[in-house]
Amino acid sequence: MTQHRPRLRSGHWTLTVAKIAVVFAAGWWFAGSSATSTRAAPVPVDGQRLYTTGCSSCHGVDGKGIVNDNGDVRGVDLTNAGAALVYFQVSTGRMPLGDSNGPPVRKPTVYDDDQIAAIVEYVAAFGDGPALPTVDIAGADLAQGGVLYRESCQACHSASGAGGALSYGRSAPALDKSEPLQVASAVRAGPGQMPVFGPESIDQASLNDLVKYVEYLRDPDDPGGAPIGRTGPVPEGFVALTLGIGALLAAVAWIGTRSPIRGIRTARATAGSANDESRASGDTHA
């Protein structure tokens, strides 16, 4: 007698495969969600830790500086430095110093934006100083910014923003690498020998105008021709005189060689030289 095995209906297999697929999909989704939620939780940046590691050796844990054995204080007092000054110094790489005895100079910063923000927030809490300014140059007046720059900045930073020498061996830095917020922070905080320009002397609208003009100086129009490094009118005038007079003398010399009078004189000189040679030859035969 022939036995027949029962056949499973295709619908049953389809349902079973669908259940397995749903189980795997759910597991994959939960695993991905867990990983995503883990990555999405950023670790907060510890401003105190960054300050203690990179700044406290000179400025002290309380921001008041370190007193050496000889009574000298290493590191300026930061209790009233304010967020503007801290942001300017740290974002431009002037702080922390590689050599505590050397002047602060611009260099690539060792911190990222989040770390800078954390340090600024931590140090600003030491006291009451200029807050971090806001700046918006989209609708600022470039011409008015130029007027403000020539009145308040040109004497030290030069007309082109290339910087210049100051007293006691110091120098005003060039502005070609300064970002808008760095310029605004320097205006409000007055780092180094730079004076402080508060809202009572330069209001918010004027600050926007000034920052826009400094930004323009990074790549200004040169309608007069080659800028020659934008070093000012004296070097430009010297180059113009040297090249101009040299070109004029060369042109005069070239015109002189093309002159018909010069050709006549040359022909006469050649004829005279030939006559002298003939006479000398006749005297020899005689």
C-alpha positions as CSV (number, residue, x, y, z in Angstrom):
1,M,0.0,0.0,0.0
2,T,1.5,3.3,-1.0
3,Q,1.9,5.8,1.8
4,H,1.4,9.5,1.0
5,R,3.3,12.1,3.1
6,P,1.2,15.1,4.1
7,R,2.2,18.2,2.1
8,L,2.7,21.5,4.0
9,R,0.8,24.2,2.5
10,S,2.8,27.0,0.9
11,G,0.9,29.6,2.9
12,H,2.2,28.1,6.1
13,W,5.9,28.4,4.9
14,T,5.3,31.9,3.8
15,L,4.0,32.9,7.2
16,T,6.9,31.2,9.0
17,V,9.5,33.0,6.8
18,A,7.7,36.3,7.4
19,K,7.8,35.8,11.2
20,I,11.5,35.0,11.1
21,A,12.2,38.1,9.0
22,V,10.2,40.3,11.4
23,V,12.2,39.0,14.3
24,F,15.6,39.7,12.6
25,A,14.5,43.1,11.5
26,A,13.3,44.0,15.0
27,G,16.6,42.9,16.4
28,W,18.6,44.8,13.9
29,W,16.6,47.9,14.5
30,F,17.0,47.8,18.3
31,A,20.7,47.2,17.9
32,G,21.1,50.1,15.6
33,S,19.0,52.4,17.8
34,S,21.1,51.5,20.8
35,A,24.3,52.3,18.9
36,T,22.9,55.5,17.6
37,S,21.7,56.6,21.0
38,T,25.2,55.8,22.4
39,R,26.9,57.9,19.8
40,A,24.4,60.7,20.1
41,A,25.3,61.3,23.7
42,P,28.4,63.6,23.5
43,V,30.8,63.7,26.4
44,P,30.7,67.2,28.0
45,V,33.9,69.2,27.6
46,D,35.4,69.9,31.0
47,G,36.6,73.5,31.0
48,Q,38.2,73.3,34.4
49,R,40.3,70.3,33.4
50,L,41.5,72.0,30.2
51,Y,42.3,75.2,32.2
52,T,44.2,73.2,34.9
53,T,46.2,71.3,32.3
54,G,47.0,74.2,29.9
55,C,46.8,77.5,31.9
56,S,47.1,77.0,35.6
57,S,50.9,76.6,35.6
58,C,51.2,80.4,34.8
59,H,47.8,81.8,35.8
60,G,47.2,79.7,38.9
61,V,44.3,77.6,39.7
62,D,42.3,80.7,40.8
63,G,43.4,82.8,37.8
64,K,45.4,85.3,39.9
65,G,48.8,84.3,38.6
66,I,51.8,82.4,40.1
67,V,54.2,84.3,42.4
68,N,57.8,83.2,41.9
69,D,60.4,82.9,44.7
70,N,61.8,86.3,43.7
71,G,58.4,87.9,44.1
72,D,57.6,88.2,40.3
73,V,54.2,87.2,39.1
74,R,54.1,84.7,36.2
75,G,50.9,85.0,34.2
76,V,48.5,87.9,34.2
77,D,45.5,88.1,36.6
78,L,42.5,86.6,34.8
79,T,39.9,87.4,37.5
80,N,38.5,90.2,35.4
81,A,39.8,89.2,32.0
82,G,36.3,88.4,30.6
83,A,35.2,86.0,27.9
84,A,36.2,88.4,25.1
85,L,39.9,88.4,26.0
86,V,40.1,84.7,26.8
87,Y,38.4,83.9,23.4
88,F,40.8,86.2,21.5
89,Q,43.9,84.8,23.1
90,V,43.0,81.1,22.9
91,S,41.3,81.1,19.5
92,T,44.3,82.8,17.9
93,G,46.8,80.4,19.5
94,R,48.5,83.1,21.5
95,M,47.6,81.1,24.6
96,P,48.9,78.8,26.0
97,L,52.4,80.1,25.6
98,G,55.2,77.8,24.5
99,D,57.6,80.0,26.4
100,S,56.3,81.9,29.4
101,N,59.1,84.5,28.9
102,G,58.2,85.2,25.3
103,P,55.6,87.5,23.8
104,P,52.3,85.9,22.7
105,V,52.2,85.5,18.9
106,R,49.6,84.1,16.6
107,K,49.9,80.4,15.9
108,P,47.6,77.4,15.2
109,T,45.4,76.8,18.2
110,V,45.7,73.5,20.1
111,Y,42.0,73.4,21.0
112,D,38.9,72.8,18.9
113,D,35.8,75.0,19.1
114,D,34.1,73.1,21.9
115,Q,37.2,73.1,24.0
116,I,37.7,76.9,23.4
117,A,34.1,77.5,24.4
118,A,34.5,75.5,27.6
119,I,37.7,77.3,28.6
120,V,36.1,80.7,27.9
121,E,33.1,79.9,30.0
122,Y,35.2,78.6,32.9
123,V,37.6,81.6,33.0
124,A,34.9,84.1,32.5
125,A,33.4,82.9,35.8
126,F,36.4,84.1,37.7
127,G,35.2,87.7,37.7
128,D,33.5,90.4,35.7
129,G,35.1,91.3,32.4
130,P,34.1,92.1,28.8
131,A,31.6,89.5,27.6
132,L,32.0,87.7,24.3
133,P,30.6,90.1,21.7
134,T,28.2,89.4,18.8
135,V,29.0,90.5,15.3
136,D,27.0,90.6,12.2
137,I,28.6,92.1,9.1
138,A,26.0,91.2,6.6
139,G,24.3,94.6,6.6
140,A,27.3,96.6,7.9
141,D,28.5,99.9,6.3
142,L,31.9,99.3,4.7
143,A,32.6,103.0,4.1
144,Q,31.8,103.9,7.7
145,G,34.0,101.0,8.9
146,G,36.9,102.5,6.9
147,V,36.4,105.8,8.7
148,L,36.4,104.1,12.1
149,Y,39.5,102.1,11.2
150,R,41.5,105.1,10.0
151,E,40.5,107.0,13.2
152,S,41.2,104.2,15.8
153,C,43.3,101.4,14.3
154,Q,45.4,102.7,11.4
155,A,48.1,104.3,13.6
156,C,49.2,100.9,14.9
157,H,48.0,98.3,12.4
158,S,48.8,100.5,9.3
159,A,46.5,101.5,6.5
160,S,46.6,98.1,4.9
161,G,46.3,96.1,8.1
162,A,49.8,94.8,7.7
163,G,50.7,95.7,11.3
164,G,53.4,98.0,12.6
165,A,56.1,98.7,15.2
166,L,55.1,99.9,18.7
167,S,57.1,101.1,21.7
168,Y,59.3,99.0,23.9
169,G,60.0,96.5,21.2
170,R,56.4,95.4,20.7
171,S,54.5,95.4,17.5
172,A,50.8,95.5,16.4
173,P,49.9,92.3,14.6
174,A,48.8,92.0,11.0
175,L,45.1,91.5,10.5
176,D,45.1,89.3,7.4
177,K,44.3,86.2,9.4
178,S,41.8,87.7,11.9
179,E,38.3,86.3,11.9
180,P,35.3,88.6,12.5
181,L,34.7,87.4,16.1
182,Q,38.4,87.7,16.9
183,V,38.5,91.3,15.7
184,A,35.3,92.1,17.7
185,S,36.7,90.5,20.8
186,A,40.0,92.4,20.5
187,V,38.1,95.7,20.2
188,R,36.1,95.0,23.4
189,A,38.9,93.4,25.5
190,G,42.0,95.4,24.4
191,P,44.7,92.7,24.5
192,G,48.3,93.7,25.1
193,Q,48.9,97.4,24.4
194,M,45.7,97.8,22.5
195,P,43.2,100.1,24.2
196,V,39.7,98.9,25.2
197,F,36.8,100.2,23.1
198,G,33.6,99.6,25.0
199,P,30.1,100.1,23.8
200,E,30.2,103.8,24.9
201,S,32.9,104.5,22.4
202,I,32.1,102.0,19.6
203,D,28.5,100.8,19.7
204,Q,27.3,97.6,18.2
205,A,26.5,99.0,14.7
206,S,29.9,100.7,14.6
207,L,31.6,97.5,15.7
208,N,29.9,95.6,12.8
209,D,31.1,98.3,10.4
210,L,34.7,98.2,11.7
211,V,34.8,94.4,11.6
212,K,33.5,94.4,8.0
213,Y,36.2,96.8,6.9
214,V,38.9,94.7,8.6
215,E,37.5,91.7,6.7
216,Y,37.7,93.7,3.5
217,L,41.3,94.4,4.1
218,R,42.1,90.7,3.8
219,D,41.3,90.9,0.1
220,P,40.8,94.6,-1.0
221,D,40.2,95.9,-4.4
222,D,43.3,97.3,-6.1
223,P,42.0,99.8,-8.8
224,G,45.4,101.4,-9.0
225,G,47.2,98.3,-10.3
226,A,49.6,95.9,-8.6
227,P,49.5,96.4,-4.8
228,I,53.2,95.5,-4.3
229,G,52.5,93.8,-1.0
230,R,50.3,96.7,0.2
231,T,53.2,98.1,2.2
232,G,52.2,101.7,1.8
233,P,52.8,104.7,-0.5
234,V,56.5,105.2,0.2
235,P,57.7,101.8,-1.1
236,E,55.2,102.0,-3.9
237,G,56.5,105.4,-4.9
238,F,60.1,104.2,-4.7
239,V,59.3,101.3,-7.0
240,A,57.4,103.6,-9.4
241,L,60.3,106.0,-9.6
242,T,62.9,103.3,-10.0
243,L,61.1,101.5,-12.7
244,G,59.7,104.6,-14.3
245,I,63.0,106.4,-14.6
246,G,64.8,103.3,-15.6
247,A,62.3,102.7,-18.4
248,L,62.5,106.3,-19.5
249,L,66.3,106.2,-19.7
250,A,66.1,103.0,-21.7
251,A,63.6,104.5,-24.1
252,V,65.8,107.6,-24.5
253,A,68.8,105.4,-25.3
254,W,66.9,103.4,-27.8
255,I,65.5,106.5,-29.5
256,G,69.1,107.8,-29.7
257,T,70.3,104.8,-31.6
258,R,67.4,105.3,-34.1
259,S,68.1,109.0,-34.7
260,P,69.2,110.1,-38.2
261,I,71.6,112.6,-36.7
262,R,73.4,109.8,-35.0
263,G,73.6,108.0,-38.3
264,I,75.2,111.0,-40.0
265,R,77.7,111.4,-37.2
266,T,78.6,107.7,-37.4
267,A,79.1,107.9,-41.1
268,R,81.3,111.0,-40.8
269,A,83.3,109.4,-38.1
270,T,83.8,106.3,-40.3
271,A,84.8,108.4,-43.3
272,G,87.2,110.4,-41.2
273,S,88.8,107.2,-39.9
274,A,89.2,105.9,-43.5
275,N,90.9,109.1,-44.6
276,D,93.3,109.0,-41.7
277,E,94.2,105.5,-42.6
278,S,94.8,106.5,-46.3
279,R,97.0,109.4,-45.3
280,A,99.0,107.2,-42.9
281,S,99.4,104.6,-45.7
282,G,100.7,107.4,-48.2
283,D,103.1,108.7,-45.7
284,T,104.5,105.2,-45.2
285,H,105.1,104.7,-49.0
286,A,106.7,108.1,-49.3
